[in-house]
C-alpha cells in the first residue's frame, strides 16, 4: 500500500491536474519573478575587459538594485552604472567623490595628492590625466584593467544618479 501511495503522490507532482489552483500558482510565481527582476535584482553580462582580473569578460552577474537606497558607495567598491537607460549596465570601481581632486600619473591614481592603494589593479596605466576636481553630485569611477586604452574614455566623472547598484558577487 505504501509504495502505491508514493507512486500516486509522485504522479500528482510530475503531472498535476490542470485546475484553477495550478494556474494560480503559476501566475503568482510569474508575478513574483517579475517583481524581483524589476525591483531588486537585474541580470547582467560583464562585457569587455575593463574589469579584468576582478571580473572576466563575458561573465554573468546580477545587479542588486537596492544596494545604495540608504547608503552611498564607498571608495574602492565596485558599482554597476546605468548606460543607455537600463538597457545596459557597466561595472566600474569608485575612486573619488565630489570635491576631491583626481589625477593619474606614473601609472597610479592619486586622490587629493595621495596615491591610492589598489591591490586589484594588475596592469597600471601608461597615460596621464591632469588634476581634476570632481563636481558636486558626481563620483569618479574607473575599471580595474587600466592598460586598456578605451578605459580612460569610459571611466571618469559620472553623476551619482547613474549608479544603479552593486554586483551580487
SVG drawing of the C-alpha trace seen along z (x, -y; Angstrom):
<svg xmlns="http://www.w3.org/2000/svg" viewBox="-10 -71 66 73">
<polyline fill="none" stroke="black" stroke-width="0.4" points="0.0,0.0 2.7,-2.4 4.5,-2.1 1.3,-2.7 0.6,-5.9 4.1,-7.2 3.7,-6.4 0.4,-8.3 2.0,-11.3 4.9,-11.3 2.4,-11.2 0.5,-14.2 3.7,-16.1 5.0,-15.4 1.7,-15.6 -0.6,-17.9 -4.2,-18.3 -4.8,-21.4 -7.0,-23.1 -7.5,-26.8 -5.2,-26.4 -2.4,-25.1 -2.7,-28.1 -3.0,-30.5 0.3,-29.1 2.0,-29.6 0.7,-33.1 1.8,-34.0 5.3,-32.6 5.5,-34.6 4.4,-37.8 6.9,-37.2 9.7,-36.6 8.8,-39.8 8.8,-41.9 12.2,-40.6 13.6,-41.1 12.5,-44.7 12.8,-46.0 15.6,-44.1 17.9,-42.1 18.7,-42.6 20.7,-40.1 23.7,-41.5 26.6,-40.3 30.1,-41.6 31.1,-42.8 34.7,-43.8 38.0,-43.6 37.8,-46.8 37.3,-45.0 39.8,-42.1 41.1,-40.4 38.3,-41.1 35.5,-40.2 36.3,-38.2 34.9,-39.4 31.6,-37.7 30.9,-36.7 27.4,-36.7 26.3,-38.5 23.2,-40.2 22.9,-43.8 21.5,-44.4 19.3,-47.5 18.6,-48.2 22.2,-48.4 22.5,-52.2 19.0,-53.2 20.0,-54.0 23.8,-54.4 26.3,-55.7 29.0,-53.7 32.4,-53.5 35.8,-54.2 37.2,-51.1 33.8,-49.5 32.6,-48.0 29.3,-49.5 27.0,-49.0 26.2,-52.0 23.2,-52.7 24.3,-53.1 21.7,-53.8 18.8,-53.8 18.6,-50.4 19.3,-48.5 23.0,-48.2 25.0,-48.3 28.7,-48.8 30.9,-47.6 33.3,-50.2 35.2,-50.9 34.6,-54.1 37.8,-56.1 36.7,-59.6 33.8,-61.6 32.6,-65.2 35.1,-67.9 38.1,-65.6 40.9,-66.0 41.8,-63.0 44.8,-62.6 46.7,-59.7 50.5,-59.9 53.3,-57.4 50.9,-54.6 49.0,-55.3 45.8,-57.1 46.2,-60.0 43.2,-61.4 43.9,-64.7 47.7,-64.2 47.8,-60.8 48.3,-57.6 45.5,-55.1 46.4,-51.6 44.8,-49.5 45.7,-45.8 43.1,-44.8 44.9,-46.7 47.3,-44.3 48.3,-46.4 48.9,-50.1 48.1,-52.8 50.7,-54.4 48.6,-57.5 48.2,-60.6 45.2,-62.6 45.9,-66.1 44.4,-67.0 40.6,-67.2 38.1,-68.2 35.0,-66.1 31.9,-68.2 29.1,-68.2 26.7,-65.3 29.2,-63.2 31.7,-60.4 34.8,-59.4 34.9,-55.7 37.4,-53.6 37.8,-49.9 40.5,-47.7 42.3,-47.0 43.9,-50.3 46.1,-49.1 43.0,-49.2 43.3,-52.5 39.5,-52.6 39.2,-52.7 40.3,-56.3 37.3,-57.3 34.7,-55.1 35.7,-55.8 35.8,-59.2 33.3,-61.5 29.7,-60.4 26.5,-61.6 25.6,-59.7 22.2,-59.1 23.7,-56.8 24.9,-54.4 22.3,-51.6 23.6,-49.3 26.4,-46.8 27.1,-43.3 25.8,-40.4 29.1,-38.6"/>
</svg>
